[in-house]
Amino acid sequence: MKFVIVSTILVGLAMAEVNYLPPRSGGDYSGGGYSGGSGRHIPIVRYVNNNPGDGTYNWLYETGNGINADETGDARGDGTKANGQFSYTSPEGQRINLQYTADENGFRPVGSHIPTPPPIPEAILRSIEYNRAHPNEDGQYRPGADEGGSGGYRY
């Protein structure tokens, strides 16, 4: 009985028209592509991947629907340093262009679509300037006689 149930399930799965994997692109980068589930074939029109083995690299790709990206990097020395960019058209029709640098200072993107933070309030700027001008005063709460007898914060 178990054999009949298992074989019925296996035959049913084999005959099912359910595809859980993306379509294969054919293996070469000149015309293959993944449609992203839209049913439309999007070719990769250009693909370059250079890694000469000395710690440097660069890669780029362009797709038939206007997506492109490239990066140049150097992994020699104290960590990887990379510069790159990518661009695509958003679902709202806006062209998104982003350039970036990634190194020991982190990932730093630049693009007109990236929101900018609000300006720093004047009181905070004054506090920062005061702290820079008085580096030995750390702003810690220290009650006691060494604080002029009144205790509290030192400003």
WOBELHU-V825616 format. One record per residue. SS is DSSP state (H for helix, E for strand, - for the rest). PHI is phi in whole degrees, -180 to 180 (* if undefined). PSI is psi as a letter, one per 40 degrees, with the letter a starting at -180 (* if undefined). Layout:
# WOBELHU-V825616
ss=SS phi=PHI psi=PSI
ss=SS phi=PHI psi=PSI
This chain:
# WOBELHU-V825616
ss=- phi=* psi=d
ss=H phi=-61 psi=d
ss=H phi=-61 psi=d
ss=H phi=-66 psi=d
ss=H phi=-66 psi=d
ss=H phi=-64 psi=d
ss=H phi=-67 psi=d
ss=H phi=-64 psi=d
ss=H phi=-64 psi=d
ss=H phi=-62 psi=d
ss=H phi=-65 psi=d
ss=H phi=-63 psi=d
ss=H phi=-66 psi=d
ss=H phi=-66 psi=d
ss=H phi=-89 psi=e
ss=- phi=-66 psi=i
ss=- phi=-100 psi=f
ss=- phi=-98 psi=h
ss=- phi=-116 psi=h
ss=- phi=-89 psi=e
ss=- phi=-108 psi=i
ss=- phi=-68 psi=i
ss=- phi=-65 psi=i
ss=- phi=-78 psi=i
ss=- phi=-92 psi=e
ss=- phi=99 psi=e
ss=- phi=94 psi=d
ss=- phi=-105 psi=i
ss=- phi=-87 psi=e
ss=- phi=-76 psi=d
ss=- phi=-145 psi=e
ss=- phi=-79 psi=i
ss=- phi=172 psi=i
ss=- phi=-107 psi=h
ss=- phi=-81 psi=e
ss=- phi=71 psi=e
ss=- phi=87 psi=e
ss=- phi=-82 psi=e
ss=- phi=87 psi=e
ss=- phi=-98 psi=h
ss=- phi=-81 psi=h
ss=- phi=-113 psi=h
ss=- phi=-77 psi=i
ss=E phi=-90 psi=h
ss=E phi=-91 psi=e
ss=E phi=-152 psi=h
ss=E phi=-149 psi=h
ss=E phi=-134 psi=h
ss=E phi=-143 psi=h
ss=E phi=-110 psi=h
ss=- phi=-142 psi=g
ss=- phi=-72 psi=e
ss=- phi=91 psi=e
ss=- phi=-101 psi=e
ss=- phi=100 psi=e
ss=E phi=-102 psi=i
ss=E phi=-159 psi=i
ss=E phi=-156 psi=i
ss=E phi=-148 psi=i
ss=E phi=-158 psi=i
ss=E phi=-151 psi=i
ss=E phi=-136 psi=h
ss=E phi=-113 psi=i
ss=- phi=-67 psi=e
ss=- phi=-103 psi=e
ss=- phi=92 psi=e
ss=- phi=-85 psi=h
ss=E phi=-145 psi=i
ss=E phi=-155 psi=i
ss=E phi=-154 psi=i
ss=E phi=-152 psi=i
ss=E phi=-125 psi=h
ss=E phi=-144 psi=i
ss=E phi=-141 psi=h
ss=- phi=-103 psi=e
ss=- phi=-83 psi=i
ss=- phi=84 psi=b
ss=- phi=-90 psi=g
ss=- phi=99 psi=i
ss=- phi=-83 psi=h
ss=E phi=-120 psi=h
ss=E phi=-140 psi=i
ss=E phi=-130 psi=h
ss=E phi=-163 psi=a
ss=E phi=-157 psi=i
ss=E phi=-148 psi=i
ss=E phi=-148 psi=i
ss=E phi=-164 psi=i
ss=E phi=-103 psi=h
ss=- phi=-70 psi=i
ss=- phi=-59 psi=d
ss=- phi=-85 psi=e
ss=- phi=93 psi=e
ss=- phi=-83 psi=h
ss=E phi=-79 psi=h
ss=E phi=-102 psi=h
ss=E phi=-124 psi=h
ss=E phi=-133 psi=h
ss=E phi=-110 psi=i
ss=E phi=-149 psi=i
ss=E phi=-128 psi=h
ss=E phi=-134 psi=h
ss=E phi=-159 psi=a
ss=- phi=-62 psi=e
ss=- phi=-94 psi=e
ss=E phi=98 psi=a
ss=E phi=-94 psi=h
ss=E phi=-124 psi=g
ss=E phi=-86 psi=i
ss=E phi=-136 psi=h
ss=- phi=-171 psi=i
ss=- phi=-67 psi=d
ss=- phi=-85 psi=e
ss=- phi=-78 psi=h
ss=- phi=-63 psi=i
ss=- phi=-101 psi=i
ss=- phi=-72 psi=i
ss=- phi=-67 psi=i
ss=- phi=-65 psi=i
ss=- phi=-72 psi=h
ss=- phi=-59 psi=i
ss=H phi=-56 psi=d
ss=H phi=-63 psi=d
ss=H phi=-69 psi=d
ss=H phi=-60 psi=d
ss=H phi=-63 psi=d
ss=H phi=-64 psi=d
ss=H phi=-63 psi=d
ss=H phi=-63 psi=d
ss=H phi=-62 psi=d
ss=H phi=-62 psi=d
ss=H phi=-66 psi=d
ss=H phi=-76 psi=e
ss=- phi=-127 psi=g
ss=- phi=-67 psi=d
ss=- phi=-87 psi=e
ss=- phi=-100 psi=h
ss=- phi=-91 psi=e
ss=- phi=76 psi=e
ss=- phi=-79 psi=i
ss=E phi=-78 psi=h
ss=- phi=-138 psi=g
ss=- phi=-72 psi=i
ss=- phi=138 psi=a
ss=H phi=-67 psi=d
ss=H phi=-70 psi=e
ss=H phi=-104 psi=f
ss=- phi=80 psi=e
ss=- phi=84 psi=e
ss=- phi=-95 psi=e
ss=- phi=69 psi=a
ss=- phi=100 psi=a
ss=E phi=-81 psi=i
ss=- phi=-105 psi=h
ss=- phi=-108 psi=*
